[in-house]
Amino acid sequence: MRLNGWSKAWRPIFDEIEKLSGFHGDERLKEMSEKFWQENAYAEGEPDRVVLCVSLKAENNGSILWHKTYVMDAYGDNESTAMARLVSYPVSYAIDAILSDKMTAGVSAATDDIDLIEEWLKKISNLAQYCDIIDHIK
């Protein structure tokens, strides 16, 4: 989980990786990778899980104009991991949008096309066991 402070907790590892180079660096990366897999791998048959809760609020002069919370809980099953579903399918939606000229190719933060966003959120809601958008203004 990426709670507040997660990047600070991983900073020593990031710092070490940034300093690595050459053959000894490659060996150290391999050693670190093997250690991470050993310490953090899922057990046989253990499902992965993705939990997301994001609350966004827009205010103007102290008045709330827009306030929604997006909540999702997805876990792996016999067909796929939650991470595979929640990464691969949205990428395929973007590729589809590019091929059908609904979006231009290239690197961007995200589409601002409200119709595409709503379409994708509806599709993504079917990829998780629980997905909800809470409108705090209604």
N, C-alpha and C positions, 0 to 999 in steps of 0.2 A: 504494500500500500504506500502511496506517495503522500504521506501526511506532511504537515509543516516540519521542516528540518530534514527531510529525506536526503536532499542533495548534500547537506552538511555531513550527514552520517557516512555518505559514500565518498566524500572529498578526498580522504587519504588514498583510496583506490584510484580515483581519477588522476590524482597527482602522480602516482607511481606509473600509471599507464602512459601519461604524457611524457615522462622522462625516458621511457624505454626506447632503445634503438638497436639495430644490428642483430646478430645471431643470438647473443645473450638476452636481448629484449624479446626475441621470438620465443626463446625457451621459457622465459619468465611468464609471458602471456599464456603459453600452453599450460604451465604449472598452475597459474591463477584460474584458468578456465576449468581445468580438471577439479580443482578444489571447490569452485563455485557449484559445479554440477553435482559433486559428491554431497556437499552440504545443503543444497537447495532443490534437488530434483524431487519431482513428485514420485510417490510410491506407485508401484504397479496397480493400475486401476483407479488411482486417486484422481478425481476430476479437478481441473483448474477452475478458477472463479474470478470473475471481473465484477467489481462493485464500483459504481460511479454515483456521485451525488454532487451536482453543481448548481449553485444558486446564483442567479444574475438579477441585478436590479439597476434600473435607470431612474435617476432623479433629476429634477430641475428646480432649483431654489427651494429645496427641502420637500418638494412634492414628488411622490412616487408616480412615475409615468408607466413603468413596466417592471414586473417582478415575477419571475418564474424559477422553479426548481426542477431540474431534470434528475430523475432517479432511475438507476438500472442495476439489476442483479442478474448475472448470467453465469452459468457453470457448464463445464464440459459434460458430454454424454457419450453414449456408445458410438455416435456418428462423427463427432468432432470436438475439438477443444473450444472453449468460449473465446479465447484469444484468436484462434484461427477464424472463427465466424465473424467476430467483431472487427477484424482487420481486413480479411480477404473480400468479404461481401461489399463493404463500403468502397473499397478500391475498384471493384468491378462496376459499382454504380457510377463512379466518376469516369471510368473508361467508356462505359455505355453513353454517358452524357456527352463526352467528347466526340465519340463516333457519330452521334446523332445531332451534332452541332448545337447542343444546348449549353455547352461550356467550351471554352478555348483550352487548347493543350498548353502545358507549361506548369511551372511551380507557382503555387499561390497558397495563401493561408487557408482559404475556404471559399466556396461559392457564396455569393450574396443573393442568388436567385431564390426568392422565397418559395416558389413552387417546387424547385428541386429539393430544397431543405425539407419542406413538409413531406414530400414523397419519400426521401431517404429516411427521415425519422420514423415514418410509418413502417417502412421495410425493416429498419433496424429494430423496432419494437418487437418484431416477430422473431428476432434472433436471440432474445434474452428471455429468461423465464419470468422476469418481472421488469416492466418498463412503464414509467409514468411521467407526465409533465404536470406539475402543480402550478396553477395560476393563482398567485396570492392576491390579485386585485379583484377577481370575480367574486 
